[in-house]
Amino acid sequence: MRWWGWGEAAHAPGLDARELRFLERTVGLGARPRPPVALARVRLPAARLPASLLERLRALLGAEGVRDDHGERVLHAAGKGYGDLVRMRAGEPQGAPDAVLYPREHAQLRPLLELCARASVAVVPFGGGTSVVGGVAPLRGEHSAVVVLEMGRMGAVLGLDRQSLTVSVQGGLRAPALERHLAARGLTLGHFPQSFEYVSLGGCAATRSAGQASTGYGAIEKMVLGLRLAAPASEIELAPVPASAAGPSLRQLLVGSEGTLGVISELSLRVRRAPAERVYEGAFFDGFAAGVAWLRELACEHALPDVARLSDERETRTSLALAGGGLKGALGRAYVGARGYGGGCLAILGFEGTREDVACRRARALALARAHGGLAVGRSPGRAWLRGRFAAPYLRDELLTHGVMVETLETAAQWASLQPLHRQVSAAIERALAAGGTPGVVMCHVSHIYETGASLYFTFLARQRAGEEIAQWRAVKDAASEAILAGGGTITHHHAVGVDHARWLERELGAGGLAALRALKSELDPAGIMNPGKLLAAA
Ligand SMILES: Cc1cc2nc3c(=O)[nH]c(=O)nc-3n(C[C@H](O)[C@H](O)[C@H](O)COP(=O)(O)OP(=O)(O)OC[C@H]3O[C@@H](n4cnc5c(N)ncnc54)[C@H](O)[C@@H]3O)c2cc1C
């Protein structure tokens, strides 16, 4: 993973002249391309772990399990949010861990956390490091130092129960490694966030992540059946069971705990048989309202595809301009234009399952699409979307090089509020961008569909205000968050809380709700060393 951006250099696409012209016309570009600084020029504070603690940590983890060289500290100095990337590219991260620790097994975690608690050293669990909300920011809070607990060496598959269809894994296992293991056995987890290439399963559980196929497979909280947590003051082990009435769901309290309660060292996950049939295709609607009504109808009729996404008009237009030759070629604006859908909304439907199941749900979904004025446009847009489904993060790096702010944010709401919320949040982002003197493009899609509502995922682009990038971003983020809560949405559907949303959590949970979560933290982590400043932090 590139320390200043996404993925590996070999996979990074460029923006061609036509795409750059489109951006210049719609949002404007920076005066000249600004590549990231060299690694050696990244400025870090001096590491300050006491030598005696380093010695004890080395005795526990081995010399190779404790790293404090420049490269390791830089690589673990931030996640992958907009602010993280802006700061890293400039060589000025907000801070850095004093050391990076690599445990290998659950048994090492309690002694490690106890050592840190005694020495008042904050601990930041680090899975894939793909948090976009400041979840892995190396904040020390009131403590004397901060270490990152890197889960990269806890990446084993521990067992597969083929009869029950569950797999147990260590928390640091990367999602692609698990999918490869399962695919070789005719199985799949079905969890494909856009950040799939780098996420860890522990990180996904810690953030209540939702994959692109969550409409069919469920988000991660539906997949975690059992888990093991090591906390500074205690341990929790919950065996996998399909369901339980043994009190409130402790599993669900730990899923989403964002490293603030302890380290998720092991997980038992539900898996499924790999689908025999996969059909991905596109449909066009002449407006967002018609497409939303169609999705709601599909949800009511239990006829939903496994992947269901509906782009609004602006996202459709921008995707056609920027998504590379694939989608544009596949769709052909002329074709949909000629049919009267030229300014319309593209939906992607993905069906996975047995041949009979896919045929049955497809037929119903397409019939309902026609009933809502939709036009089926065949499989090539679906195939193009599948091919490019993990590509957007690479494009983000290119946009930043050209001085374009690109950020995403998401929420979920009941059907009754969904369309007003779409309008209000879009307008709030537009107003905030314009007030900062950089009017931009705001676009959205509906995805992650539920019976009672769905998620809205906004993307906005604007020219960066050079030297004021963070203030520019924060003004927009604040405006959008306020609009989300005022309009009945949740502050986050799947990006989690981290630092960026912590300020709004009390509004969502109420003072009593937040106090109850903090009480649980005091029990498991009385010294407050676990991931300070995130999720449960004071406003
Ligand atoms: C380009 C891009 C696209 C994304 N798309 C999606 C998407 O489609 N769906 C989605 O849900 N999210 C998405 N995300 C957000 C991010 O990928 C998810 O939050 C993901 O679940 C984080 O997993 P990770 O292993 O990288 O965790 P990290 O980023 O390493 O950590 C996230 C949080 O979990 C904690 N944590 C990590 N591992 C553990 C552990 N073992 N025990 C306890 N706490 C732990 C960390 O301390 C931190 O607070 C995207 C991010 C990017 C950059």
The ligand as an SDF file (V2000), in Angstrom:
LIG
                    3D

 53 58  0  0  0  0  0  0  0  0999 V2000
  -11.4560    3.9380   -0.8660 C   0  0  0  0  0  0  0  0  0  0  0  0
  -12.2130    3.3980    0.2890 C   0  0  0  0  0  0  0  0  0  0  0  0
  -13.4130    2.7560    0.0760 C   0  0  0  0  0  0  0  0  0  0  0  0
  -14.1380    2.2540    1.1650 C   0  0  0  0  0  0  0  0  0  0  0  0
  -15.2890    1.5690    0.9290 N   0  0  0  0  0  0  0  0  0  0  0  0
  -15.9680    1.0330    1.9610 C   0  0  0  0  0  0  0  0  0  0  0  0
  -17.1400    0.2510    1.7360 C   0  0  0  0  0  0  0  0  0  0  0  0
  -17.5420   -0.0020    0.6030 O   0  0  0  0  0  0  0  0  0  0  0  0
  -17.7890   -0.2430    2.8180 N   0  0  0  0  0  0  0  0  0  0  0  0
  -17.3310   -0.0280    4.0790 C   0  0  0  0  0  0  0  0  0  0  0  0
  -17.9350   -0.5180    5.0190 O   0  0  0  0  0  0  0  0  0  0  0  0
  -16.2380    0.7300    4.3140 N   0  0  0  0  0  0  0  0  0  0  0  0
  -15.5280    1.2310    3.3040 C   0  0  0  0  0  0  0  0  0  0  0  0
  -14.3960    1.9650    3.5370 N   0  0  0  0  0  0  0  0  0  0  0  0
  -13.9590    2.2160    4.9170 C   0  0  0  0  0  0  0  0  0  0  0  0
  -13.0150    1.1430    5.4800 C   0  0  0  0  0  0  0  0  0  0  0  0
  -12.4340    0.3890    4.4390 O   0  0  0  0  0  0  0  0  0  0  0  0
  -13.7880    0.2460    6.4250 C   0  0  0  0  0  0  0  0  0  0  0  0
  -14.0930    0.9770    7.5850 O   0  0  0  0  0  0  0  0  0  0  0  0
  -13.0640   -1.0370    6.8150 C   0  0  0  0  0  0  0  0  0  0  0  0
  -13.9700   -1.8600    7.5080 O   0  0  0  0  0  0  0  0  0  0  0  0
  -11.8460   -0.8210    7.6730 C   0  0  0  0  0  0  0  0  0  0  0  0
  -11.1350   -2.0500    7.7600 O   0  0  0  0  0  0  0  0  0  0  0  0
   -9.5790   -2.0270    8.0640 P   0  0  0  0  0  0  0  0  0  0  0  0
   -9.1300   -3.4280    8.2750 O   0  0  0  0  0  0  0  0  0  0  0  0
   -8.8550   -1.2430    7.0700 O   0  0  0  0  0  0  0  0  0  0  0  0
   -9.5870   -1.2810    9.4650 O   0  0  0  0  0  0  0  0  0  0  0  0
   -8.6640   -0.0970    9.9420 P   0  0  0  0  0  0  0  0  0  0  0  0
   -8.7990    1.0700    9.0630 O   0  0  0  0  0  0  0  0  0  0  0  0
   -7.3150   -0.6130   10.1930 O   0  0  0  0  0  0  0  0  0  0  0  0
   -9.3590    0.2290   11.3330 O   0  0  0  0  0  0  0  0  0  0  0  0
  -10.6460    0.7620   11.3990 C   0  0  0  0  0  0  0  0  0  0  0  0
  -11.0590    0.8900   12.8650 C   0  0  0  0  0  0  0  0  0  0  0  0
  -11.1680   -0.4020   13.4540 O   0  0  0  0  0  0  0  0  0  0  0  0
  -10.2080   -0.5760   14.4940 C   0  0  0  0  0  0  0  0  0  0  0  0
   -9.6700   -1.9260   14.3410 N   0  0  0  0  0  0  0  0  0  0  0  0
   -9.0150   -2.4490   13.2700 C   0  0  0  0  0  0  0  0  0  0  0  0
   -8.7410   -3.7390   13.4840 N   0  0  0  0  0  0  0  0  0  0  0  0
   -9.2310   -4.0460   14.7150 C   0  0  0  0  0  0  0  0  0  0  0  0
   -9.2520   -5.2250   15.5010 C   0  0  0  0  0  0  0  0  0  0  0  0
   -8.7380   -6.3810   15.0730 N   0  0  0  0  0  0  0  0  0  0  0  0
   -9.8090   -5.1610   16.7380 N   0  0  0  0  0  0  0  0  0  0  0  0
  -10.3540   -4.0090   17.1980 C   0  0  0  0  0  0  0  0  0  0  0  0
  -10.3660   -2.8750   16.4880 N   0  0  0  0  0  0  0  0  0  0  0  0
   -9.8190   -2.8910   15.2520 C   0  0  0  0  0  0  0  0  0  0  0  0
   -9.1820    0.5320   14.2960 C   0  0  0  0  0  0  0  0  0  0  0  0
   -8.5840    0.9020   15.5060 O   0  0  0  0  0  0  0  0  0  0  0  0
  -10.0430    1.6290   13.7050 C   0  0  0  0  0  0  0  0  0  0  0  0
  -10.7350    2.3140   14.7070 O   0  0  0  0  0  0  0  0  0  0  0  0
  -13.6450    2.4500    2.4740 C   0  0  0  0  0  0  0  0  0  0  0  0
  -12.4140    3.0900    2.6670 C   0  0  0  0  0  0  0  0  0  0  0  0
  -11.7100    3.5480    1.5830 C   0  0  0  0  0  0  0  0  0  0  0  0
  -10.3790    4.1980    1.8130 C   0  0  0  0  0  0  0  0  0  0  0  0
  1  2  1  0
  2  3  1  0
  2 52  2  0
  3  4  2  0
  4  5  1  0
  4 50  1  0
  5  6  2  0
  6  7  1  0
  6 13  1  0
  7  8  2  0
  7  9  1  0
  9 10  1  0
 10 11  2  0
 10 12  1  0
 12 13  2  0
 13 14  1  0
 14 15  1  0
 14 50  1  0
 15 16  1  0
 16 17  1  0
 16 18  1  0
 18 19  1  0
 18 20  1  0
 20 21  1  0
 20 22  1  0
 22 23  1  0
 23 24  1  0
 24 25  2  0
 24 26  1  0
 24 27  1  0
 27 28  1  0
 28 29  2  0
 28 30  1  0
 28 31  1  0
 31 32  1  0
 32 33  1  0
 33 34  1  0
 33 48  1  0
 34 35  1  0
 35 36  1  0
 35 46  1  0
 36 37  1  0
 36 45  1  0
 37 38  2  0
 38 39  1  0
 39 40  1  0
 39 45  2  0
 40 41  1  0
 40 42  2  0
 42 43  1  0
 43 44  2  0
 44 45  1  0
 46 47  1  0
 46 48  1  0
 48 49  1  0
 50 51  2  0
 51 52  1  0
 52 53  1  0
M  END
$$$$
